[in-house]
Amino acid sequence: MANAQAPHSTTARYWLVPVLRAVIALVPAAAITFNADHSAEFGLNMFGSFALISGLTVGLLSRGTLADPRERSLFLVQGAVGVIAGLLAVIFHAGGLGFFLFLVSVWAAVTGFLELFSGIRARRRDPADRDWLLVGAVTALLAVIFLLLPPNAVVSVGLFGAYLVMLGVYLAIAGLSLKWAGTDVPRTLTASPNDSDTL
């Protein structure tokens, strides 16, 4: 049974994904924190850059680090949604506050649900299940808050920056925890012995 998995498990490689996602989140978080301009245009540029790069990272890296084909598909869709939302934000960066609130809400609702669903279906089977559950839930909550939030650019952009800070710090800790755990994590990724041969 011990020989059924590759020497370097998917768990050991996947830690790079949350760490890179953390860096991608913390860069615009710092820009928002230390910039007095919290206009809708600035918010769209920050969101667009984050969603685009994060979407590419999630889509491309998860493809090679997740053994379960259904989990790969969910994260590929999540990445594609991020790329589309990011491109829309960057192209239409002068779209105004309403567009910013709408775009972030839709992105957060879709990607948050997808990541939350991934965590639910992988519960107690994947080492990253708790991380997916928490990140998905918080992202989905961001969508709800943005829908209920009174239209105010300073508050909205500041709230998005706070979300990025929380996301970045949590993902950095989660990724390093997976790295330090290595192959000693008691729960293995959801894959049949043959799945690991296809990566």
C-alpha positions in Angstrom: 0.0 0.0 0.0 2.9 2.4 0.8 4.1 2.1 -2.8 0.7 3.0 -4.3 1.6 6.7 -4.1 4.4 8.7 -5.7 7.4 9.4 -3.5 6.6 13.1 -3.6 2.9 13.4 -2.6 0.5 15.9 -3.9 0.3 17.3 -0.4 4.0 18.2 -0.4 3.7 20.1 -3.7 0.3 21.8 -3.1 1.7 24.1 -0.3 3.0 26.4 -3.1 -0.5 27.2 -4.2 -1.8 28.9 -1.0 1.6 30.6 -0.4 1.6 32.1 -3.9 -2.1 33.1 -3.4 -1.1 34.8 -0.2 1.6 36.9 -1.8 -0.8 37.8 -4.6 -3.3 39.0 -2.0 -0.9 40.9 0.2 0.6 43.0 -2.5 -2.7 44.9 -3.4 -3.6 44.8 0.3 -0.5 46.8 1.0 -1.2 49.2 -1.9 -4.8 49.8 -0.6 -3.6 50.3 3.0 -0.9 52.8 2.2 -2.7 54.7 -0.6 -5.0 57.6 0.3 -6.9 57.1 -3.0 -9.8 54.8 -2.3 -11.8 55.7 -5.4 -13.8 53.2 -7.3 -11.3 53.4 -10.2 -8.4 52.6 -7.9 -10.5 49.8 -6.4 -11.2 48.3 -9.8 -7.5 48.4 -10.7 -6.5 46.7 -7.5 -9.3 44.1 -7.7 -8.6 43.5 -11.4 -4.9 42.9 -10.9 -5.6 40.6 -7.9 -8.4 38.6 -9.5 -6.5 38.2 -12.8 -3.2 37.0 -11.3 -4.8 35.0 -8.6 -7.1 33.3 -11.2 -4.2 32.3 -13.3 -2.3 31.0 -10.3 -5.2 28.9 -9.1 -6.1 27.6 -12.5 -2.6 26.7 -13.7 -1.0 25.4 -10.4 -4.0 23.5 -9.1 -4.0 21.6 -12.3 -0.7 19.9 -11.5 -1.1 19.7 -7.7 -4.6 18.3 -7.2 -5.0 14.5 -7.8 -8.8 14.4 -7.8 -10.1 15.3 -11.3 -13.3 16.9 -9.9 -11.3 19.1 -7.6 -9.1 20.1 -10.5 -12.1 21.0 -12.5 -13.6 23.1 -9.7 -10.4 25.1 -9.2 -10.0 25.5 -13.0 -13.4 27.0 -13.2 -12.6 29.2 -10.2 -9.4 30.4 -11.8 -11.3 31.1 -15.1 -13.9 33.2 -13.2 -11.0 35.2 -11.6 -9.3 35.8 -14.9 -12.6 37.0 -16.6 -13.5 39.2 -13.6 -10.0 40.6 -13.5 -9.9 41.5 -17.2 -13.3 43.2 -16.9 -12.1 45.3 -14.0 -8.9 46.3 -15.6 -10.5 47.1 -19.0 -13.4 49.0 -17.6 -11.5 50.5 -14.6 -13.5 53.7 -15.1 -16.8 51.9 -14.6 -17.6 53.6 -11.3 -18.6 52.5 -7.9 -21.7 50.5 -9.0 -19.6 48.4 -11.4 -17.0 47.8 -8.7 -19.5 46.6 -6.2 -21.3 44.4 -8.7 -18.1 42.9 -10.1 -16.6 42.1 -6.7 -19.9 40.7 -5.5 -20.3 38.4 -8.5 -16.7 37.2 -8.4 -16.8 36.6 -4.6 -20.1 34.7 -4.8 -19.0 32.4 -7.6 -15.5 31.7 -6.5 -16.4 31.6 -2.8 -19.1 29.0 -3.5 -16.8 26.9 -5.6 -14.0 26.9 -3.0 -16.5 26.2 -0.2 -18.0 23.3 -2.2 -14.5 21.9 -2.8 -13.9 22.0 0.9 -17.2 20.3 1.7 -16.7 17.5 -0.8 -13.1 16.9 0.3 -13.8 17.1 4.0 -11.6 14.7 6.0 -10.0 13.4 2.9 -7.8 16.3 1.8 -5.2 18.1 4.0 -6.4 21.4 2.6 -10.1 20.9 3.2 -10.4 23.2 6.2 -8.5 26.0 4.3 -10.9 25.7 1.3 -13.9 25.7 3.7 -12.8 28.9 5.5 -11.5 30.8 2.4 -14.7 29.9 0.5 -16.9 30.9 3.4 -15.2 34.3 3.9 -15.2 35.0 0.2 -18.8 34.2 -0.1 -19.5 36.4 3.0 -17.7 39.3 1.2 -20.2 39.0 -1.6 -23.1 39.3 0.8 -21.5 42.3 2.6 -20.9 44.1 -0.7 -24.5 43.5 -1.7 -25.8 45.0 1.6 -23.1 47.7 1.8 -24.3 51.3 1.3 -22.6 52.7 -1.8 -19.4 54.3 -0.5 -16.1 54.0 -2.4 -13.8 54.6 0.6 -15.6 52.0 2.7 -15.9 49.5 -0.1 -12.3 49.7 -1.3 -11.1 49.7 2.4 -13.2 46.6 3.1 -11.8 44.8 0.1 -8.3 45.7 1.3 -9.1 44.2 4.7 -10.4 41.0 3.0 -7.1 40.7 1.1 -5.1 41.1 4.3 -7.1 38.4 6.1 -6.8 36.2 3.0 -3.1 36.7 2.6 -2.2 36.0 6.2 -4.4 33.0 6.5 -3.2 31.4 3.2 0.4 32.0 4.1 0.0 30.2 7.4 -2.0 27.4 5.7 0.5 26.9 3.0 3.5 26.8 5.3 1.6 24.4 7.6 1.1 22.0 4.6 4.8 22.3 3.7 6.0 21.6 7.3 3.5 18.7 7.6 4.9 17.2 4.4 3.9 13.6 3.7 3.3 13.0 7.4 -0.2 14.5 7.2 -2.5 11.6 8.4 -5.1 12.4 5.7 -4.0 11.8 2.0 -5.3 13.6 -1.0 -8.3 12.1 -2.8 -6.8 10.1 -5.5 -6.7 6.5 -6.6 -3.2 5.0 -7.0 -3.6 5.4 -10.8 -4.4 9.1 -10.5 -0.9 10.0 -9.2 0.6 8.5 -12.3 -1.2 10.9 -14.5 0.2 14.1 -12.9 
